[in-house]
Amino acid sequence: MSTGTINSLYDENSGRPVLINFQNGILQPDKLKEFKCGLYSDKDDGLTAVVASNNAIYEGAISRNDHLFNNFILTRNKKTGECKLIAIDKALLRIYTKSKRKLNEVNDVSAVKQIANLNKYFGSKRTKMVTEQRERLVVDVEHIKDTLAETAKETQVDESQIVPSKLDDADSLYRPPINRNANKIENVYPLDVIIPPEILDELKNSAEELLDKDESELDLYDFIKVEYMKLQQSQSSERTKKAQILLYMNCLVGLMKQPAKSLSSKKFKACPYSIQVNTYLLDNFTLMSSTGRTRPLSMRDKCICYILVVSMIAFNYSVNLDIFTKDLKLGLKKLQDISRVLAFSFKGSNKNTAILSLPLPPPVVASSGKRKR
């Protein structure tokens, strides 16, 4: 085996030989004479190797990894045995396509305008149309930034009017506000939060009058009438307030049962006992639209939730859901799902009676599909 001695090392940064390879093929030796090669320098991309044949043009960036390693070719003189190490560069050549010269990649704005003018004067109808469309879509970004900056300076925010939302993911805007940190059961759904005191006071006289009437004179829904008759026999100091709550709930049930079309009628009254209560119910459980007063699904759900919460307060935090299936025209399963969302629970195997007790069960997220805890 012959040996040699390395006497010199050539590592010139400029003028290095380039070892090329084709990305999707192998160069045949008999085709070498058909190729022309060249190296081109670019400020952005650096050195680029270009090889041209009769049918195609290939290009590739010069790969140089000075900070990692160098590639060398070893040459040996057979007569003297001297060897030389020559540093080389590498390039992977790909076929050249014209896509790199698309108009949208031209950075010179003046050049773009010149090309657009030429297209409008000398281009075909389609070219003219496309050019005009592009010009209409051009946005002056700097002008928009300046406009937004001026608008932001002129905008004043009254921080005193900003109220941070206290609703968590398990609460909803149409659901009665719940106090999950309550130490007493009556503080979970405070009465003065569910029904404003001034609204409840508006029903006091009417509630007292109904307590003195016979059963046949009570124009109430059946399950509310049963509770009213119990109050008539009671001597509790809370009798009048319970009667007011029941009367308010009777108005809510009536609003829920009322056909949506009749809500726009001027004759309709959600509460026949008080103008203030009637206005309050319409403002909070219906919406005004261009076609009149409506009751979308969100308001319907809100009304159901408030009926259940008010009944829980009126019935000492234990409610038989069967009493609502007839008047509200809702299935028991639907009422059970809503009850769980409202933090109600069920004792043992009796799924018809909902209770409100401490500690409260984990929040339930209401969704159109399955419930998620």
Secondary structure, DSSP 8 states (H G I E B T S, - for coil): ----EEEEEE--SSS--EEEEETT----GGGGGG-EEEEEEETTTEEEEEEE-SS-EEEEEEE--TTT--EEEEEE-TTT-EEEEEEEEEEEEEE--GGGG-GGG---HHHHHHHHHHHHHHS-HHHHHHHHHHHHH---HHHHHHHHHHHHHH----GGG-------TT--TTS----TT-SSGGGTS-HHHHS-HHHHHHTHHHHHHHHTS-GGG--S-HHHHHHHHHHHT---TTHHHHHHHHHHHHHHHHHHHS-GGGGG-TT--S-SS-HHHHHHHHHHH-EEETTEEE--HHHHHHHHHHHHHHHHHHTTTEEETHHHHHHS---HHHHHHHHHHTT-EE-TT--SEEE--SS-----B--SSS-B-
